[in-house]
């Protein structure tokens, strides 16, 4: 039995079904991200776990206890919001200790716990300051300490980094992950940023239209997307149309060349069109060793990104992006030049509609 169980959760507002049959188990100490575009239902799932929304149907269990009908303050949940939501008239120490005070924790114990939390977030000497005297990143650290101070069973994070600049976001997300691991607390992180989800999660739930389209580790989600939506939402993806030649043998025709898929089953009849997907890093400029498929191409754009050069080339009427490492002794081909791309059959992803 998982530590946090979400069973057949559904949420309907009027005639609008926001979440449909959401089921998953989250282990103790696991860090799970709900990833998807705005309106996909990820925040509604989080709010149901927190107790801010009551499921239309389904159940929520924490450590074997059914909490579906409990109020938020009965669930031992820690919540970190997108907005810092700190009390401006309270010091940092008072903000961190607020939940402990509400619970009736004695003053000395509360003081020790606040000091422990401030050390944990790396701000041991800033307890006497007020929120307006802190940077955005420091304020969000205080919000994290406040959420963790009462020792919650589950930590919920609702896009807590979206208001910060890029450099601070990267630093703080890593700190959040380090602290979560150190405490061994179960966490659910809501984000629309795929890089955030991929970099810090044990598992990712990709949501679309209120449905969990795929659940898996970042490696699995990126390399083995099960649907067209997941493949297109997570990372950059090239899509190519191919014609089924022999479904049983996984044989296709792409731009006049025969391709035998190394993975995936073809359920489409012979002569029908299917969609193949390739990540930019799976496509090589020129004929590379181990690549069975080579296609003529025309370079359209070259983007220098530092260590990586992204080339956009037209192949069989479709523009594809491919990434190659920057090599000072080997400049990329200029736009308009003829080229050849190649890739291995094992890197081809067959997409389900």
C-alpha positions as CSV (number, residue, x, y, z in Angstrom):
1,X,0.0,0.0,0.0
2,X,1.4,3.4,-1.0
3,X,1.8,6.2,1.6
4,X,-0.5,8.6,-0.3
5,X,-3.2,7.0,-2.4
6,X,-5.4,8.9,-4.8
7,X,-8.3,6.6,-6.0
8,X,-10.5,7.5,-9.0
9,X,-10.6,11.2,-8.2
10,X,-13.0,13.2,-10.2
11,X,-13.9,16.9,-9.9
12,X,-16.8,18.6,-11.7
13,X,-17.6,22.3,-11.6
14,X,-21.2,22.6,-12.9
15,X,-21.0,20.9,-16.3
16,X,-17.2,21.2,-16.6
17,X,-15.3,18.0,-15.7
18,X,-11.9,19.3,-14.6
19,X,-10.4,16.0,-13.4
20,X,-11.3,12.5,-14.6
21,X,-10.6,9.2,-12.9
22,X,-7.2,10.2,-11.4
23,X,-5.6,7.3,-9.7
24,X,-2.1,6.8,-8.4
25,X,-0.1,5.7,-5.4
26,X,2.8,7.8,-4.1
27,X,5.4,6.2,-1.8
28,X,6.7,7.7,1.4
29,X,9.6,10.1,0.6
30,X,8.8,10.2,-3.1
31,X,8.9,13.5,-5.1
32,X,6.2,13.5,-7.8
33,X,5.5,16.4,-10.2
34,X,2.2,17.1,-11.9
35,X,3.1,18.5,-15.3
36,X,0.9,20.0,-17.9
37,X,-0.5,23.2,-19.5
38,X,-2.8,25.7,-17.9
39,X,-6.3,24.2,-17.3
40,X,-5.2,20.6,-17.4
41,X,-6.4,19.8,-13.9
42,X,-3.0,19.6,-12.1
43,X,-3.7,22.3,-9.5
44,X,-7.2,20.9,-8.9
45,X,-5.7,17.6,-8.0
46,X,-3.3,19.3,-5.6
47,X,-6.2,21.3,-4.0
48,X,-8.1,18.1,-3.5
49,X,-5.2,16.5,-1.7
50,X,-4.8,19.7,0.4
51,X,-8.5,19.7,1.3
52,X,-9.2,23.0,-0.4
53,X,-11.5,21.2,-2.9
54,X,-13.8,18.3,-2.2
55,X,-13.7,15.5,-4.8
56,X,-16.9,14.9,-6.7
57,X,-16.1,11.3,-6.4
58,X,-13.1,9.2,-5.4
59,X,-11.0,8.9,-2.2
60,X,-7.7,10.2,-0.7
61,X,-5.7,8.2,1.8
62,X,-2.6,9.2,3.7
63,X,-0.7,6.5,5.5
64,X,-3.8,4.2,5.3
65,X,-6.1,6.8,6.7
66,X,-9.1,8.1,4.6
67,X,-8.9,11.9,4.7
68,X,-11.3,12.6,1.9
69,X,-13.9,14.2,4.2
70,X,-11.4,15.9,6.5
71,X,-10.7,19.6,6.7
72,X,-7.3,20.9,5.6
73,X,-6.1,21.5,9.2
74,X,-6.8,17.8,10.0
75,X,-4.7,16.3,7.3
76,X,-1.1,17.4,8.4
77,X,-0.4,18.9,5.0
78,X,2.3,21.5,4.3
79,X,1.6,23.9,1.5
80,X,3.9,26.2,-0.5
81,X,2.2,28.6,-2.9
82,X,3.2,30.4,-6.0
83,X,2.8,33.7,-4.1
84,X,5.1,33.9,-1.0
85,X,2.0,34.5,1.2
86,X,4.1,35.7,4.1
87,X,2.5,37.9,6.8
88,X,4.1,41.3,6.2
89,X,3.7,42.5,9.8
90,X,5.5,39.4,11.2
91,X,9.2,38.8,11.3
92,X,10.7,35.8,9.5
93,X,10.9,33.8,12.7
94,X,7.2,34.6,13.5
95,X,6.2,33.6,10.0
96,X,8.0,30.3,10.2
97,X,6.6,29.6,13.6
98,X,3.0,30.6,12.8
99,X,1.7,27.1,12.2
100,X,3.4,25.8,15.4
101,X,1.7,28.6,17.4
102,X,-1.7,27.7,15.9
103,X,-1.1,24.1,17.0
104,X,-0.3,25.2,20.5
105,X,3.3,24.2,20.5
106,X,5.1,25.7,23.7
107,X,7.2,28.8,23.1
108,X,10.6,27.2,23.8
109,X,9.9,24.2,21.6
110,X,8.6,26.6,19.0
111,X,11.7,28.7,19.2
112,X,14.0,25.7,18.8
113,X,12.0,24.4,15.8
114,X,12.1,27.8,14.1
115,X,15.9,28.0,14.5
116,X,16.2,24.5,13.1
117,X,14.1,25.5,10.1
118,X,16.1,28.7,9.4
119,X,19.3,26.7,9.5
120,X,17.8,24.2,7.1
121,X,16.9,26.9,4.5
122,X,20.3,28.6,5.0
123,X,19.0,31.8,6.6
124,X,19.9,31.2,10.3
125,X,20.6,34.9,11.0
126,X,17.6,36.5,9.4
127,X,14.9,35.6,11.8
128,X,14.4,39.2,13.0
129,X,13.9,40.6,9.6
130,X,10.6,41.3,7.9
131,X,9.6,39.9,4.5
132,X,10.1,43.2,2.7
133,X,13.7,43.1,3.7
134,X,14.3,39.9,1.9
135,X,14.8,39.0,-1.8
136,X,12.2,36.9,-3.7
137,X,14.3,33.8,-3.3
138,X,14.8,34.4,0.4
139,X,11.0,34.9,0.9
140,X,10.2,31.7,-0.9
141,X,12.7,29.9,1.4
142,X,10.9,31.3,4.4
143,X,7.6,30.1,2.9
144,X,9.1,26.6,2.6
145,X,10.4,26.7,6.2
146,X,6.9,27.7,7.3
147,X,5.3,24.8,5.4
148,X,7.8,22.3,6.9
149,X,7.9,23.6,10.5
150,X,4.8,21.6,11.7
151,X,6.3,18.4,10.4
152,X,3.6,17.7,7.8
153,X,3.0,14.2,6.4
154,X,2.9,15.5,2.8
155,X,4.4,18.7,1.3
156,X,2.4,20.3,-1.6
157,X,4.1,22.8,-3.9
158,X,1.9,24.8,-6.2
159,X,4.2,26.4,-8.8
160,X,6.3,28.0,-6.1
161,X,9.1,29.1,-8.4
162,X,7.2,30.8,-11.2
163,X,7.6,34.3,-9.7
164,X,11.4,34.1,-9.5
165,X,14.0,34.9,-12.2
166,X,15.6,32.0,-14.0
167,X,18.9,31.7,-12.1
168,X,17.2,31.8,-8.7
169,X,14.6,29.3,-9.9
170,X,17.3,26.7,-10.7
171,X,19.1,27.3,-7.4
172,X,16.0,27.1,-5.3
173,X,14.5,24.1,-7.0
174,X,17.6,22.2,-6.3
175,X,17.5,23.4,-2.6
176,X,13.9,22.3,-2.3
177,X,14.8,18.8,-3.6
178,X,17.8,18.5,-1.3
179,X,15.7,19.5,1.7
180,X,12.9,17.1,0.7
181,X,15.4,14.3,0.5
182,X,17.0,15.2,3.8
183,X,13.7,15.2,5.6
184,X,12.3,12.2,3.7
185,X,9.0,13.9,3.2
186,X,6.5,12.9,0.5
187,X,6.0,15.8,-1.9
188,X,3.8,16.7,-4.9
189,X,5.0,19.5,-7.1
190,X,2.8,21.3,-9.6
191,X,4.5,23.0,-12.6
192,X,4.0,23.7,-16.3
193,X,7.8,23.9,-16.7
194,X,9.0,20.6,-18.2
195,X,12.7,21.3,-17.3
196,X,11.7,21.8,-13.6
197,X,9.8,18.6,-13.5
198,X,12.4,16.6,-15.4
199,X,15.3,17.8,-13.2
200,X,14.0,17.1,-9.7
201,X,11.2,14.5,-9.9
202,X,11.2,10.8,-9.0
203,X,8.1,10.4,-11.2
204,X,6.2,12.8,-13.4
205,X,2.4,12.8,-14.1
206,X,1.8,14.4,-17.5
207,X,-1.8,15.8,-17.5
208,X,-4.0,16.8,-20.4
209,X,-7.7,17.7,-20.2
210,X,-8.1,16.5,-16.7
211,X,-6.6,13.1,-17.5
212,X,-3.2,11.6,-16.5
213,X,-1.9,10.7,-19.9
214,X,1.3,9.1,-18.7
215,X,3.0,8.5,-15.3
216,X,6.7,7.5,-15.2
217,X,10.2,8.4,-14.3
218,X,11.7,11.4,-16.2
219,X,13.8,9.1,-18.3
220,X,10.8,7.1,-19.3
221,X,8.6,10.1,-20.0
222,X,11.2,11.7,-22.3
223,X,12.4,8.6,-24.1
224,X,9.2,6.6,-24.3
225,X,6.2,8.9,-24.6
226,X,3.0,7.0,-25.1
227,X,0.9,9.6,-26.8
228,X,1.3,12.4,-29.2
229,X,0.5,15.0,-26.5
230,X,3.1,13.7,-24.1
231,X,5.7,13.5,-26.8
232,X,5.0,17.0,-28.0
233,X,4.7,18.6,-24.5
234,X,7.9,17.1,-23.0
235,X,11.0,18.3,-24.9
236,X,11.4,19.3,-28.5
237,X,10.1,16.7,-31.0
238,X,10.3,16.2,-34.7
239,X,7.4,14.5,-36.3
240,X,7.6,12.6,-39.7
241,X,4.9,10.8,-41.6
242,X,5.5,7.3,-42.8
243,X,3.5,4.7,-44.7
244,X,2.9,1.2,-43.2
245,X,4.4,-1.5,-45.4
246,X,4.2,-4.6,-43.2
247,X,2.6,-4.1,-39.7
248,X,3.7,-7.6,-38.5
249,X,7.4,-6.9,-39.3
250,X,7.1,-3.2,-38.1
251,X,8.2,-2.1,-41.5
252,X,7.5,1.4,-42.8
253,X,8.4,3.6,-45.8
254,X,9.7,7.0,-45.0
255,X,10.7,9.4,-47.9
256,X,11.1,6.4,-50.2
257,X,13.3,4.5,-47.7
258,X,12.4,1.4,-45.8
259,X,12.5,1.7,-42.0
260,X,12.1,-1.2,-39.6
261,X,11.1,-0.1,-36.2
262,X,13.1,-1.4,-33.3
263,X,10.3,-0.9,-30.8
264,X,6.5,-0.4,-30.7
265,X,3.8,-2.4,-32.3
266,X,2.0,-1.2,-35.4
267,X,-1.7,-1.5,-35.2
268,X,-2.3,0.4,-38.4
269,X,-3.1,-1.5,-41.6
270,X,-0.8,-1.6,-44.6
271,X,-0.9,1.5,-46.8
272,X,-2.1,3.7,-44.0
273,X,0.0,6.7,-42.6
274,X,1.5,6.8,-39.1
275,X,3.4,9.5,-37.3
276,X,7.0,8.9,-36.2
277,X,8.9,11.1,-33.7
278,X,12.5,11.8,-33.2
279,X,14.3,13.9,-30.6
280,X,16.8,16.5,-32.0
281,X,19.7,14.7,-30.3
282,X,18.8,11.5,-32.1
283,X,19.3,13.0,-35.6
284,X,22.9,13.4,-36.9
285,X,24.3,15.6,-39.6
286,X,25.8,13.4,-42.2
287,X,26.0,9.6,-42.1
288,X,26.7,8.5,-38.5
289,X,27.9,5.1,-37.4
290,X,25.1,2.8,-36.3
291,X,22.4,4.8,-38.2
292,X,20.4,2.7,-40.7
293,X,18.4,5.6,-42.1
294,X,19.9,8.4,-44.1
295,X,17.9,11.1,-45.9
296,X,18.8,14.1,-48.1
297,X,18.1,17.5,-46.5
298,X,18.4,21.2,-47.0
299,X,19.7,23.4,-44.2
300,X,17.3,26.2,-43.4
301,X,18.5,27.8,-40.2
302,X,21.5,27.5,-37.8
303,X,21.2,28.6,-34.2
304,X,24.3,28.9,-32.1
305,X,23.5,28.0,-28.5
306,X,27.0,27.8,-27.0
307,X,28.0,24.2,-26.4
308,X,25.2,23.0,-28.8
309,X,24.3,24.1,-32.3
310,X,20.6,23.6,-33.3
311,X,20.1,23.1,-37.1
312,X,16.8,23.2,-38.8
313,X,16.7,21.3,-42.0
314,X,14.0,20.4,-44.5
315,X,13.5,16.7,-45.0
316,X,10.8,15.2,-47.2
317,X,8.8,18.4,-47.0
318,X,9.1,18.6,-43.3
319,X,11.4,20.9,-41.2
320,X,13.2,19.0,-38.5
321,X,15.5,20.2,-35.7
322,X,18.7,18.5,-34.9
323,X,21.3,19.2,-32.2
324,X,25.1,18.9,-32.7
325,X,27.9,19.7,-30.3
326,X,29.8,22.9,-31.0
327,X,33.3,22.1,-32.4
328,X,35.6,25.0,-33.2
329,X,37.3,23.0,-35.9
330,X,34.0,22.1,-37.7
331,X,31.7,25.0,-38.4
332,X,28.1,24.1,-39.2
333,X,26.8,24.2,-42.8
334,X,25.4,27.5,-44.0
335,X,21.6,28.0,-44.6
336,X,20.6,26.9,-48.0
337,X,23.2,24.2,-48.4
338,X,22.5,20.6,-49.2
339,X,23.1,18.1,-46.5
340,X,22.3,14.6,-45.3
341,X,20.8,13.5,-42.0
342,X,20.8,10.1,-40.4
343,X,19.3,8.3,-37.4
344,X,19.0,4.9,-35.9
345,X,15.8,2.9,-36.0
346,X,16.1,2.3,-32.3
347,X,15.6,6.1,-31.7
348,X,12.3,6.3,-33.7
349,X,9.2,6.7,-31.6
350,X,5.9,5.5,-33.0
351,X,3.2,7.8,-31.7
352,X,-0.4,6.9,-30.8
353,X,-3.0,9.5,-31.7
